[in-house]
Amino acid sequence: MKGVGAKTTDPGGPDRLEVLGPVEAAVHDGRYDEALRHLAAVPADAPLPAALAWRLGVLLHQRGRFDAAEACFQRAALDAADHGPSALADRAQVLAGLAATRWARGDQAQTRQLVEEAVRVAEQSGDDSAVAAAYVAQALVAFSDGNRADNEYAYARALAAAERAGDFGQQLRIRCNVGSRLVEEGRYRSAVEELREAVRLGELLGHQTLLALALHNRAEAWLGLGELRRARSDADEAVARWQQAGSPLAAFGLALAARVHRVRGAAHQAMVAYQAALAMGEPDGNAQVLVEACAGLARISYADDPVAAEQHAGRALAMPSAAGPTVAELAAGWVALCSGDPQAALRYGEQVRAEAGRRRDAAGLAEAMELAALASHRASPEAASARGVRRLLASLVEAATIWAELGNEFALATNALLQARLSGDQLAEEVAYERLKQIGVQDGAWQVAGPLASIGPAAVAEVEVQTLGQFTVRLAGVPVPVGSWQSRKARDLLKMVIGQLGKPVAREALATALWPEARTDVALRRLSVLISTVRGVLDPDRQHPADRYLATDPATVRINPAHVAVDALRFYEAARAAIAADGASTTKARPSGGPEPAEAEGADGDVRLLTRLEAAVARYTGDLCDDGEVVGDWVQRPRAVLADLQREVIHRLARRCLQLGRTEAAIGWYLRLTVDDGYDEPAHLGLIGALSAAGRHGEASRRYQEYVARMREMDVEPAAFPLPERVRPSV
């Protein structure tokens, strides 16, 4: 900008109309692409009328062309002696636009100076559009300073002024920025609501670049909630809109899409997107994009190229960022911890914890607490002691409380897995792992520097036997070919032993079942040979003692669960534990006049219980040995036990969902029960009650008639139409 405060000459002369006329006409008519094409024909050193300069600058800034935007603002022809309202308003717009451009580059000192002048001149002009622009710029400075109160105040002033001016474009920009602030504060639900209005406004105005920004910010909010699929959808749409407009801001979208892929564990897709964002952000020096991309590349690279990871982290730390150092320092901390440098990781964790607390960045604070706790534990000489583990778990529980308040299910499941691993609770770890898979996290997440990579994946089972559905045996994750068994009876023996769900089986009973026509002594000798065959399949290289996988004594045979992972047994234990937990929650005594037990436990306890029930259901992948090879009571009895247990868990899950206001989920579970067994009276009544609670009264009435017909087929008196249960708010 030429001499702010000094008199400059307005571009005039006989050629002015010929050169600038087409630009001004196109801007006036909203033909912005055409205006920019005409601008290219104007000499680069020619001053521009201030009113035109700031409009073109704002347009270029919104498209992410920061260099060109700054050049337009700098070319504004301003007359410091003109104190008319119009001239002051244009001057304020130029100052505010230039401040926003410098802020995007991380130049906080100059941004602050420009903002102070912009606010003063805008207030003096009395022009609401100029006031809105100036206070938006002031909000950006407060954001960089971590001053939430000033940020909120500035945006409130800006939005009020924009509404008075009827400036819908500025209103859209403000809502996008407020949504972004809510995301950083961890107020993700509020951000989604704010940005839903921004998306609506952007679609109404047809403003592609700001609509893309609204979608981008909403994708960040979904990511904060652990809604990975919704985050990916909004992020992809934002990138597409920016790319269609030819905007360098697509770099923001690529960086966010990369972050979604990183969280999912899709490392290759994340790498490609981060590199594309880096290439797109470098020409304009977009500090926010560059820091995010370098930090993300550091996390992804650590497993395969630790030197490159350290370089990326160093570059992220060295760059200024309007959003503060949190992103870069967290990346550097996780890379350090996963690379075996807990002291450096602890230092970064403590720095982020202090900075995030100052900035009211709840998500950054929770992640920093996890980083610092894990680093401190690993660096401590008493790490393996009971006291050290208790201290670590206490810190993780505190972080989990923050994640629960934020509603981030991905982070909650990750934290639960950390707690389970470090406390040795294998069942809780498996439940958390299943929850992560349901959210959409892939196994590649264990190779990305972060909480999961810091503890590493669970060891692959030496021997894993799948009996629910198709029978399969895996050795260290590799399926055993059918030809390795030598005989079908070897597989039958293993299935019969596993069907007893961990209990020892009498040798004589097995021998009689396998060779019913043979004498007992002959059958027992054959059984001994068959046991040796099975042991040879499970330990083909004979590396371990004979009883490691299939344990025997003179009278019995049993599977050794310490070294053999059996899906049927794991489901059996998980289902019984989930039922016990649900029963304890339901029957817990309620204080007189107090809330019901589940209410007293709070939403976090409800979520944990639902997750436990859902995980148990997910483990039942089919009926026991449903391949027709083994027949008779040896399979039928345990198959029936497991199937009944599965239905009991689904009944409890459906009932719990209904009580917690998750009516659609309850309807789905009850439908599953009625499809599997059309004569299940409690399932029919539960479905009818859930439909009524959801307001689907016509369907509830039809289902009741169906239930009555089924009961009369069995000469059972139907129950009265069920009243909806008291429903608590959804958690």
PyMOL commands that set and color helices and strands:
alter all, ss='L'
color gray80, all
select helices_A, chain A and resi 16-28+32-39+50-62+66-74+85-104+108-125+128-145+148-165+168-185+188-205+208-224+228-244+250-264+267-281+287-301+306-318+326-338+342-359+362-379+386-406+409-423+426-439+443-447+451-455+482-485+488-498+507-514+520-538+546-548+567-587+597-619+633-659+663-676+681-693+697-713
alter helices_A, ss='H'
color red, helices_A
select strands_A, chain A and resi 48-49+76-77+463-466+472-475+478-479+505-506+550-552+556-559+564-566
alter strands_A, ss='S'
color yellow, strands_A
deselect
rebuild
show_as cartoon
